[in-house]
């Protein structure tokens, strides 16, 4: 079989799209759902997840590249992005803000030229306010002691997954709000390190706690995808107005999490560069079919 470099390049690009979604789901304030819209694959993911039990082979065939990318993105985030956020928070976050801004023309195109109803405007404004106000709730999630009861972890996983699917809403922010973000990311990091060092004991210690959470995430994604698919089929334009409201307000919510008072001139300049890079990447990725 002759190797087609165009197909290989396309596969690599699709995996990178998934990786960006995976990374976004780990960073508090950044929405994986938004990144899926930015990468122009949101509808594809929703359709496949909605049909995962009806046509599993067909569904997995259409999104396996994104699944691989998401897994790579989450693993790299937990092990690497945390370092960048600790040492270069503003510069790293600016890249994701650029990704969102750069994809706005694509999202606006979903509602452009269509008659606007009052319900569209109401949902647009409501979704904007929800995203802008959500970061303020993170102030209550400072507890370092968490309850790892399996049923509770299952429920938290479901709730976090639902927010991960909705564009503009950050699942990581929700985990931070309820005080579980640091504990879960630490356990994931420890599990990955245990695999790399072949430490079976440490792996299962963390895995058994994370398993109910992972099951909850899977169930939550399926549930949310079915609801969103149902809404898109019946109220397509109105749903896109709501999504637009979520995405337009996302940069404000992300920036509100940053402490810009200590940013140096060098940091600001680099952040502007990473912002522009993000805009360009979003523009290029959104055009790749």
C-alpha positions as CSV (number, residue, x, y, z in Angstrom):
1,X,0.0,0.0,0.0
2,X,1.5,3.3,-1.1
3,X,2.1,5.8,1.7
4,X,0.2,9.1,1.2
5,X,2.0,11.9,3.0
6,X,-1.0,14.1,2.7
7,X,-3.1,11.6,4.8
8,X,-0.3,11.3,7.3
9,X,0.0,15.0,7.7
10,X,-3.8,15.3,8.1
11,X,-3.7,12.6,10.8
12,X,-0.9,14.4,12.7
13,X,-2.9,17.6,12.5
14,X,-6.1,15.9,13.8
15,X,-4.1,14.4,16.7
16,X,-2.7,17.9,17.5
17,X,-6.2,19.2,17.6
18,X,-7.1,16.5,20.1
19,X,-4.0,17.3,22.1
20,X,-5.0,21.0,22.4
21,X,-8.4,19.9,23.7
22,X,-6.8,17.6,26.2
23,X,-4.4,20.4,27.4
24,X,-7.3,22.8,27.6
25,X,-9.3,20.5,29.9
26,X,-6.4,20.4,32.4
27,X,-5.9,24.2,32.6
28,X,-8.3,25.9,35.0
29,X,-10.4,28.6,33.2
30,X,-9.8,27.2,29.7
31,X,-12.6,25.1,28.2
32,X,-12.0,21.9,26.3
33,X,-15.4,22.4,24.6
34,X,-14.3,25.8,23.4
35,X,-11.1,24.3,21.9
36,X,-13.2,21.7,20.1
37,X,-15.2,24.5,18.5
38,X,-12.0,26.4,17.8
39,X,-10.5,23.3,16.1
40,X,-13.7,22.9,14.0
41,X,-14.4,19.4,15.3
42,X,-17.1,20.0,18.0
43,X,-20.0,18.7,15.9
44,X,-18.0,15.7,14.8
45,X,-17.2,14.8,18.4
46,X,-20.8,15.3,19.6
47,X,-22.2,13.1,16.8
48,X,-19.7,10.3,17.4
49,X,-20.2,10.3,21.2
50,X,-24.0,10.3,20.7
51,X,-23.7,7.2,18.5
52,X,-21.0,5.4,20.5
53,X,-23.4,2.6,21.6
54,X,-25.5,2.5,18.4
55,X,-22.6,2.4,15.9
56,X,-19.5,2.0,18.0
57,X,-17.0,1.0,15.3
58,X,-18.1,3.9,13.0
59,X,-18.1,6.3,15.9
60,X,-14.6,5.3,17.1
61,X,-13.3,5.4,13.5
62,X,-14.3,9.0,13.1
63,X,-12.7,10.2,16.4
64,X,-9.9,7.9,17.3
65,X,-7.3,10.5,16.2
66,X,-8.9,13.0,18.6
67,X,-9.0,10.4,21.4
68,X,-5.3,9.7,21.0
69,X,-4.6,13.5,20.9
70,X,-6.7,14.1,24.1
71,X,-4.9,11.4,26.0
72,X,-1.5,12.8,24.9
73,X,-2.6,16.3,25.7
74,X,-3.8,15.4,29.2
75,X,-0.7,13.4,30.0
76,X,1.6,16.2,28.7
77,X,-0.5,18.8,30.6
78,X,-0.3,17.1,34.0
79,X,3.4,16.5,33.6
80,X,4.5,19.5,31.5
81,X,2.0,22.3,31.3
82,X,1.8,22.5,35.1
83,X,5.5,23.5,34.9
84,X,4.8,26.2,32.3
85,X,1.8,27.5,34.2
86,X,3.9,27.7,37.4
87,X,6.8,29.5,35.7
88,X,5.2,31.2,32.7
89,X,1.5,31.4,33.6
90,X,0.7,34.6,31.6
91,X,2.6,33.6,28.5
92,X,1.1,30.1,28.4
93,X,-2.4,31.3,29.1
94,X,-2.1,34.0,26.4
95,X,-1.6,31.2,23.8
96,X,-5.1,29.8,24.7
97,X,-6.7,33.2,24.6
98,X,-5.2,33.7,21.2
99,X,-6.7,30.3,20.1
100,X,-10.1,31.4,21.2
101,X,-10.0,34.9,19.6
102,X,-8.5,33.5,16.4
103,X,-11.5,31.1,16.0
104,X,-14.2,33.7,16.6
105,X,-14.9,34.3,12.9
106,X,-15.6,30.6,12.5
107,X,-18.1,30.6,15.4
108,X,-19.7,33.9,14.2
109,X,-20.2,32.3,10.8
110,X,-22.6,29.8,12.4
111,X,-25.1,32.6,13.1
112,X,-24.1,35.3,10.6
113,X,-26.9,36.3,8.2
114,X,-29.7,34.6,10.1
115,X,-32.6,36.4,11.7
116,X,-32.0,37.1,15.4
117,X,-34.8,36.4,17.9
118,X,-35.2,37.7,21.4
119,X,-34.4,34.2,22.9
120,X,-31.1,34.2,21.0
121,X,-30.1,37.5,22.6
122,X,-31.2,36.4,26.0
123,X,-29.3,33.2,25.9
124,X,-26.2,34.9,24.4
125,X,-26.1,37.4,27.3
126,X,-27.0,34.8,29.9
127,X,-24.2,32.5,28.8
128,X,-21.7,35.4,28.8
129,X,-22.6,36.2,32.4
130,X,-22.3,32.6,33.6
131,X,-18.8,32.3,32.2
132,X,-17.6,35.7,33.5
133,X,-19.0,35.0,37.0
134,X,-17.8,31.4,37.3
135,X,-14.1,32.3,38.2
136,X,-15.3,34.2,41.3
137,X,-16.7,30.9,42.7
138,X,-13.2,29.4,42.7
139,X,-12.4,31.4,45.8
140,X,-14.4,28.8,47.8
141,X,-12.4,25.8,46.6
142,X,-9.3,26.1,48.7
143,X,-9.6,23.0,50.8
144,X,-6.6,20.7,50.7
145,X,-8.4,17.7,52.2
146,X,-10.9,15.9,49.9
147,X,-13.2,13.0,50.4
148,X,-12.3,10.2,48.0
149,X,-15.5,8.1,48.6
150,X,-16.0,6.2,45.3
151,X,-19.7,7.4,44.9
152,X,-18.7,11.0,45.5
153,X,-15.8,10.7,43.0
154,X,-18.2,9.2,40.5
155,X,-20.6,12.1,40.8
156,X,-17.8,14.7,40.7
157,X,-16.5,13.0,37.5
158,X,-19.9,13.2,35.9
159,X,-20.4,16.9,36.8
160,X,-16.9,17.8,35.7
161,X,-17.4,16.0,32.3
162,X,-20.6,17.8,31.6
163,X,-18.9,21.1,32.0
164,X,-16.0,19.9,29.9
165,X,-18.3,19.2,26.9
166,X,-20.1,22.6,27.1
167,X,-18.1,25.3,25.2
168,X,-16.9,28.2,27.4
169,X,-17.2,26.3,30.7
170,X,-14.0,24.9,32.3
171,X,-14.3,21.5,33.9
172,X,-10.9,22.2,35.6
173,X,-12.3,25.4,37.0
174,X,-15.3,23.5,38.5
175,X,-12.9,21.0,40.1
176,X,-10.9,23.9,41.5
177,X,-14.1,25.5,42.7
178,X,-15.1,22.5,44.8
179,X,-11.5,21.9,46.0
180,X,-10.7,18.7,44.0
181,X,-8.4,20.0,41.2
182,X,-5.0,19.7,43.0
183,X,-5.8,16.3,44.4
184,X,-7.0,14.8,41.1
185,X,-4.2,16.2,39.0
186,X,-1.6,15.0,41.6
187,X,-3.1,11.5,41.5
188,X,-3.0,11.5,37.7
189,X,0.6,12.7,37.7
190,X,1.6,10.0,40.3
191,X,-0.1,7.3,38.2
192,X,1.7,8.4,35.0
193,X,5.1,8.5,36.9
194,X,4.3,5.0,38.4
195,X,3.7,3.6,34.9
196,X,7.0,5.2,33.6
197,X,9.0,3.8,36.5
198,X,7.1,0.4,36.5
199,X,6.0,1.0,40.1
200,X,2.9,-1.2,40.1
201,X,2.0,-0.5,43.8
202,X,1.9,3.3,43.4
203,X,0.0,2.9,40.1
204,X,-2.9,0.9,41.6
205,X,-3.0,3.0,44.7
206,X,-3.8,6.1,42.6
207,X,-5.7,4.1,39.9
208,X,-8.3,2.7,42.3
209,X,-9.1,6.1,43.6
210,X,-9.3,7.6,40.1
211,X,-11.3,4.8,38.6
212,X,-14.8,6.0,39.9
213,X,-13.9,9.5,38.7
214,X,-12.9,8.2,35.3
215,X,-16.2,6.2,35.0
216,X,-18.1,9.4,36.0
217,X,-16.3,11.4,33.3
218,X,-17.2,8.9,30.6
219,X,-20.8,8.7,31.7
220,X,-21.0,12.5,32.0
221,X,-19.6,13.1,28.5
222,X,-22.1,10.6,27.0
223,X,-25.0,12.3,28.8
224,X,-23.9,15.8,27.9
225,X,-23.3,14.9,24.3
226,X,-26.8,13.4,23.9
227,X,-28.4,16.5,25.4
228,X,-26.4,18.9,23.2
229,X,-27.1,16.8,20.1
230,X,-30.8,16.9,20.8
231,X,-30.7,20.7,21.3
232,X,-28.7,21.2,18.1
233,X,-31.2,19.2,16.0
234,X,-34.2,21.2,17.3
235,X,-32.8,24.6,18.1
236,X,-29.6,24.8,16.0
237,X,-29.4,28.6,15.6
238,X,-30.3,29.4,19.2
239,X,-27.8,26.9,20.5
240,X,-25.1,28.5,18.4
241,X,-26.0,31.9,19.8
242,X,-25.6,30.4,23.3
243,X,-22.3,28.8,22.3
244,X,-21.1,32.1,20.9
245,X,-21.9,33.8,24.2
246,X,-19.9,31.2,26.1
247,X,-16.9,31.5,23.8
248,X,-16.9,35.3,23.5
249,X,-16.7,35.6,27.3
250,X,-14.1,32.9,27.7
251,X,-11.1,35.2,27.3
252,X,-12.4,37.5,30.0
253,X,-12.9,34.6,32.4
254,X,-9.4,33.3,31.7
255,X,-7.7,36.7,32.1
256,X,-9.5,37.3,35.4
257,X,-7.7,34.3,36.8
258,X,-4.3,35.9,36.1
259,X,-2.3,38.1,38.4
260,X,-1.1,40.7,35.9
261,X,0.1,43.2,38.6
262,X,3.5,41.4,38.8
263,X,3.9,40.9,35.0
264,X,7.2,42.4,33.7
265,X,7.6,44.1,30.3
266,X,9.4,41.0,29.0
267,X,6.4,38.9,30.2
268,X,3.9,41.2,28.4
269,X,5.9,41.2,25.2
270,X,6.2,37.4,25.1
271,X,2.5,37.1,26.0
272,X,1.6,39.2,23.0
273,X,3.7,37.0,20.8
274,X,2.1,33.8,22.2
275,X,-1.3,35.4,21.8
276,X,-0.6,36.1,18.1
277,X,0.7,32.6,17.6
278,X,-2.5,31.2,19.1
279,X,-4.6,33.4,16.8
280,X,-2.7,32.1,13.8
281,X,-2.9,28.5,14.8
282,X,-6.7,28.7,15.3
283,X,-7.1,30.4,11.9
284,X,-5.1,27.6,10.2
285,X,-6.6,24.7,12.1
286,X,-10.2,25.9,11.6
287,X,-9.6,25.7,7.8
288,X,-8.2,22.2,7.8
289,X,-10.9,19.7,6.7
